[in-house]
Amino acid sequence: MALSERHQHILSIMEAGIEYSTEQVAEKIGLKGPRTRQLLNELVNKELLACIGTTKRRRYIKPVD
């Protein structure tokens, strides 16, 4: 499963076991919220991230290996 450079960047800045909001990730990678949300959801679909909650309270977490 090939990951884009942006997907890899997101995974590299996230620490396992810590919850992140879309805004937190967007700030770290320098993209706007909607594009960051799309990338995060793609990683969730690939089962590389888990999501907790819905809508504004949604958080993303990198599973602990």
N, CA, C and O atoms as a GROMACS GRO file, in nm:
protein
  260
    1MET      N    1   0.085  -0.117   0.000
    1MET     CA    2   0.000   0.000   0.000
    1MET      C    3   0.090   0.124   0.000
    1MET      O    4   0.159   0.152   0.098
    2ALA      N    5   0.088   0.194  -0.109
    2ALA     CA    6   0.171   0.313  -0.124
    2ALA      C    7   0.105   0.434  -0.058
    2ALA      O    8  -0.014   0.458  -0.075
    3LEU      N    9   0.184   0.508   0.016
    3LEU     CA   10   0.134   0.628   0.082
    3LEU      C   11   0.196   0.751   0.018
    3LEU      O   12   0.313   0.749  -0.021
    4SER      N   13   0.118   0.855   0.007
    4SER     CA   14   0.170   0.980  -0.048
    4SER      C   15   0.265   1.044   0.054
    4SER      O   16   0.269   1.005   0.171
    5GLU      N   17   0.339   1.140   0.007
    5GLU     CA   18   0.431   1.213   0.094
    5GLU      C   19   0.356   1.280   0.209
    5GLU      O   20   0.404   1.282   0.323
    6ARG      N   21   0.238   1.334   0.180
    6ARG     CA   22   0.159   1.401   0.284
    6ARG      C   23   0.108   1.301   0.388
    6ARG      O   24   0.108   1.330   0.507
    7HIS      N   25   0.064   1.183   0.342
    7HIS     CA   26   0.021   1.080   0.436
    7HIS      C   27   0.137   1.042   0.528
    7HIS      O   28   0.121   1.031   0.650
    8GLN      N   29   0.254   1.021   0.470
    8GLN     CA   30   0.372   0.984   0.548
    8GLN      C   31   0.408   1.094   0.647
    8GLN      O   32   0.447   1.066   0.761
    9HIS      N   33   0.396   1.219   0.604
    9HIS     CA   34   0.427   1.333   0.692
    9HIS      C   35   0.333   1.333   0.813
    9HIS      O   36   0.376   1.352   0.927
   10ILE      N   37   0.204   1.312   0.787
   10ILE     CA   38   0.106   1.308   0.897
   10ILE      C   39   0.142   1.198   0.996
   10ILE      O   40   0.145   1.222   1.117
   11LEU      N   41   0.171   1.079   0.945
   11LEU     CA   42   0.205   0.968   1.033
   11LEU      C   43   0.333   0.996   1.112
   11LEU      O   44   0.346   0.953   1.226
   12SER      N   45   0.427   1.068   1.052
   12SER     CA   46   0.554   1.094   1.121
   12SER      C   47   0.539   1.197   1.233
   12SER      O   48   0.613   1.192   1.331
   13ILE      N   49   0.444   1.291   1.219
   13ILE     CA   50   0.430   1.393   1.324
   13ILE      C   51   0.339   1.348   1.438
   13ILE      O   52   0.340   1.407   1.546
   14MET      N   53   0.260   1.244   1.414
   14MET     CA   54   0.169   1.197   1.518
   14MET      C   55   0.239   1.095   1.607
   14MET      O   56   0.304   1.002   1.559
   15GLU      N   57   0.226   1.113   1.738
   15GLU     CA   58   0.279   1.017   1.833
   15GLU      C   59   0.173   0.913   1.862
   15GLU      O   60   0.055   0.946   1.877
   16ALA      N   61   0.213   0.787   1.870
   16ALA     CA   62   0.120   0.678   1.896
   16ALA      C   63   0.052   0.697   2.031
   16ALA      O   64   0.116   0.733   2.130
   17GLY      N   65  -0.079   0.672   2.034
   17GLY     CA   66  -0.154   0.677   2.158
   17GLY      C   67  -0.203   0.815   2.199
   17GLY      O   68  -0.269   0.828   2.302
   18ILE      N   69  -0.172   0.918   2.122
   18ILE     CA   70  -0.214   1.055   2.155
   18ILE      C   71  -0.321   1.099   2.057
   18ILE      O   72  -0.306   1.081   1.936
   19GLU      N   73  -0.429   1.158   2.109
   19GLU     CA   74  -0.538   1.204   2.023
   19GLU      C   75  -0.507   1.342   1.967
   19GLU      O   76  -0.454   1.429   2.037
   20TYR      N   77  -0.540   1.361   1.839
   20TYR     CA   78  -0.518   1.488   1.770
   20TYR      C   79  -0.646   1.532   1.702
   20TYR      O   80  -0.719   1.449   1.648
   21SER      N   81  -0.674   1.662   1.705
   21SER     CA   82  -0.786   1.716   1.628
   21SER      C   83  -0.736   1.747   1.487
   21SER      O   84  -0.616   1.753   1.463
   22THR      N   85  -0.829   1.766   1.397
   22THR     CA   86  -0.793   1.803   1.260
   22THR      C   87  -0.711   1.932   1.261
   22THR      O   88  -0.612   1.943   1.189
   23GLU      N   89  -0.752   2.028   1.343
   23GLU     CA   90  -0.684   2.157   1.348
   23GLU      C   91  -0.540   2.142   1.396
   23GLU      O   92  -0.450   2.209   1.344
   24GLN      N   93  -0.518   2.056   1.494
   24GLN     CA   94  -0.382   2.035   1.544
   24GLN      C   95  -0.291   1.979   1.436
   24GLN      O   96  -0.178   2.024   1.418
   25VAL      N   97  -0.342   1.881   1.362
   25VAL     CA   98  -0.262   1.820   1.255
   25VAL      C   99  -0.240   1.922   1.143
   25VAL      O  100  -0.130   1.933   1.090
   26ALA      N  101  -0.345   1.996   1.107
   26ALA     CA  102  -0.335   2.096   1.000
   26ALA      C  103  -0.227   2.198   1.032
   26ALA      O  104  -0.149   2.237   0.944
   27GLU      N  105  -0.222   2.243   1.156
   27GLU     CA  106  -0.123   2.342   1.197
   27GLU      C  107   0.018   2.285   1.185
   27GLU      O  108   0.110   2.356   1.142
   28LYS      N  109   0.036   2.159   1.221
   28LYS     CA  110   0.169   2.097   1.217
   28LYS      C  111   0.218   2.073   1.075
   28LYS      O  112   0.338   2.080   1.049
   29ILE      N  113   0.126   2.043   0.983
   29ILE     CA  114   0.169   2.010   0.846
   29ILE      C  115   0.152   2.127   0.749
   29ILE      O  116   0.196   2.118   0.634
   30GLY      N  117   0.089   2.235   0.793
   30GLY     CA  118   0.078   2.355   0.711
   30GLY      C  119  -0.028   2.350   0.603
   30GLY      O  120  -0.013   2.415   0.499
   31LEU      N  121  -0.134   2.274   0.624
   31LEU     CA  122  -0.246   2.270   0.530
   31LEU      C  123  -0.372   2.323   0.596
   31LEU      O  124  -0.377   2.338   0.718
   32LYS      N  125  -0.472   2.352   0.516
   32LYS     CA  126  -0.601   2.397   0.570
   32LYS      C  127  -0.680   2.278   0.623
   32LYS      O  128  -0.655   2.163   0.584
   33GLY      N  129  -0.776   2.305   0.711
   33GLY     CA  130  -0.855   2.202   0.776
   33GLY      C  131  -0.923   2.102   0.684
   33GLY      O  132  -0.908   1.982   0.705
   34PRO      N  133  -0.997   2.148   0.581
   34PRO     CA  134  -1.068   2.052   0.496
   34PRO      C  135  -0.976   1.952   0.425
   34PRO      O  136  -1.008   1.834   0.416
   35ARG      N  137  -0.863   1.999   0.374
   35ARG     CA  138  -0.769   1.908   0.307
   35ARG      C  139  -0.706   1.812   0.407
   35ARG      O  140  -0.688   1.694   0.378
   36THR      N  141  -0.673   1.862   0.525
   36THR     CA  142  -0.616   1.777   0.629
   36THR      C  143  -0.717   1.670   0.670
   36THR      O  144  -0.681   1.554   0.688
   37ARG      N  145  -0.844   1.709   0.686
   37ARG     CA  146  -0.949   1.614   0.723
   37ARG      C  147  -0.959   1.502   0.619
   37ARG      O  148  -0.975   1.385   0.653
   38GLN      N  149  -0.951   1.540   0.492
   38GLN     CA  150  -0.957   1.441   0.384
   38GLN      C  151  -0.840   1.342   0.395
   38GLN      O  152  -0.860   1.221   0.384
   39LEU      N  153  -0.721   1.393   0.417
   39LEU     CA  154  -0.604   1.307   0.431
   39LEU      C  155  -0.616   1.215   0.553
   39LEU      O  156  -0.582   1.097   0.546
   40LEU      N  157  -0.663   1.270   0.665
   40LEU     CA  158  -0.680   1.190   0.786
   40LEU      C  159  -0.782   1.079   0.762
   40LEU      O  160  -0.760   0.965   0.805
   41ASN      N  161  -0.892   1.110   0.696
   41ASN     CA  162  -0.994   1.008   0.669
   41ASN      C  163  -0.941   0.900   0.576
   41ASN      O  164  -0.979   0.784   0.589
   42GLU      N  165  -0.855   0.936   0.481
   42GLU     CA  166  -0.794   0.836   0.394
   42GLU      C  167  -0.706   0.742   0.477
   42GLU      O  168  -0.705   0.621   0.452
   43LEU      N  169  -0.634   0.795   0.575
   43LEU     CA  170  -0.552   0.711   0.662
   43LEU      C  171  -0.638   0.622   0.751
   43LEU      O  172  -0.600   0.508   0.781
   44VAL      N  173  -0.753   0.672   0.794
   44VAL     CA  174  -0.847   0.590   0.872
   44VAL      C  175  -0.898   0.475   0.784
   44VAL      O  176  -0.905   0.361   0.830
   45ASN      N  177  -0.932   0.505   0.659
   45ASN     CA  178  -0.981   0.401   0.568
   45ASN      C  179  -0.876   0.295   0.540
   45ASN      O  180  -0.909   0.180   0.514
   46LYS      N  181  -0.748   0.333   0.546
   46LYS     CA  182  -0.638   0.238   0.527
   46LYS      C  183  -0.601   0.169   0.658
   46LYS      O  184  -0.507   0.089   0.663
   47GLU      N  185  -0.675   0.200   0.764
   47GLU     CA  186  -0.657   0.142   0.897
   47GLU      C  187  -0.520   0.174   0.958
   47GLU      O  188  -0.466   0.094   1.035
   48LEU      N  189  -0.465   0.290   0.922
   48LEU     CA  190  -0.339   0.335   0.981
   48LEU      C  191  -0.363   0.432   1.096
   48LEU      O  192  -0.274   0.454   1.179
   49LEU      N  193  -0.483   0.489   1.102
   49LEU     CA  194  -0.525   0.574   1.213
   49LEU      C  195  -0.664   0.528   1.256
   49LEU      O  196  -0.737   0.467   1.179
   50ALA      N  197  -0.698   0.559   1.380
   50ALA     CA  198  -0.834   0.535   1.430
   50ALA      C  199  -0.896   0.671   1.457
   50ALA      O  200  -0.825   0.768   1.485
   51CYS      N  201  -1.028   0.678   1.449
   51CYS     CA  202  -1.095   0.804   1.482
   51CYS      C  203  -1.188   0.781   1.600
   51CYS      O  204  -1.246   0.674   1.617
   52ILE      N  205  -1.202   0.885   1.679
   52ILE     CA  206  -1.285   0.882   1.799
   52ILE      C  207  -1.378   1.002   1.791
   52ILE      O  208  -1.334   1.114   1.766
   53GLY      N  209  -1.506   0.979   1.813
   53GLY     CA  210  -1.603   1.089   1.814
   53GLY      C  211  -1.653   1.123   1.675
   53GLY      O  212  -1.617   1.059   1.576
   54THR      N  213  -1.738   1.226   1.671
   54THR     CA  214  -1.797   1.268   1.545
   54THR      C  215  -1.788   1.420   1.531
   54THR      O  216  -1.768   1.491   1.629
   55THR      N  217  -1.802   1.466   1.412
   55THR     CA  218  -1.804   1.608   1.374
   55THR      C  219  -1.695   1.689   1.444
   55THR      O  220  -1.578   1.653   1.437
   56LYS      N  221  -1.732   1.798   1.510
   56LYS     CA  222  -1.632   1.890   1.567
   56LYS      C  223  -1.547   1.826   1.677
   56LYS      O  224  -1.435   1.870   1.702
   57ARG      N  225  -1.599   1.725   1.744
   57ARG     CA  226  -1.526   1.663   1.854
   57ARG      C  227  -1.443   1.543   1.808
   57ARG      O  228  -1.384   1.472   1.890
   58ARG      N  229  -1.438   1.521   1.678
   58ARG     CA  230  -1.366   1.406   1.625
   58ARG      C  231  -1.216   1.421   1.649
   58ARG      O  232  -1.158   1.528   1.630
   59ARG      N  233  -1.155   1.312   1.692
   59ARG     CA  234  -1.011   1.308   1.717
   59ARG      C  235  -0.954   1.188   1.643
   59ARG      O  236  -1.022   1.088   1.620
   60TYR      N  237  -0.828   1.200   1.606
   60TYR     CA  238  -0.758   1.094   1.535
   60TYR      C  239  -0.645   1.045   1.623
   60TYR      O  240  -0.578   1.124   1.690
   61ILE      N  241  -0.624   0.914   1.621
   61ILE     CA  242  -0.521   0.856   1.706
   61ILE      C  243  -0.444   0.751   1.626
   61ILE      O  244  -0.501   0.671   1.552
   62LYS      N  245  -0.313   0.756   1.643
   62LYS     CA  246  -0.225   0.657   1.579
   62LYS      C  247  -0.214   0.541   1.677
   62LYS      O  248  -0.168   0.560   1.790
   63PRO      N  249  -0.255   0.421   1.636
   63PRO     CA  250  -0.250   0.307   1.728
   63PRO      C  251  -0.108   0.277   1.776
   63PRO      O  252  -0.011   0.300   1.705
   64VAL      N  253  -0.099   0.228   1.897
   64VAL     CA  254   0.029   0.186   1.952
   64VAL      C  255   0.060   0.049   1.894
   64VAL      O  256  -0.023  -0.041   1.900
   65ASP      N  257   0.180   0.034   1.839
   65ASP     CA  258   0.216  -0.094   1.776
   65ASP      C  259   0.233  -0.204   1.877
   65ASP      O  260   0.264  -0.317   1.841
   0.00000   0.00000   0.00000
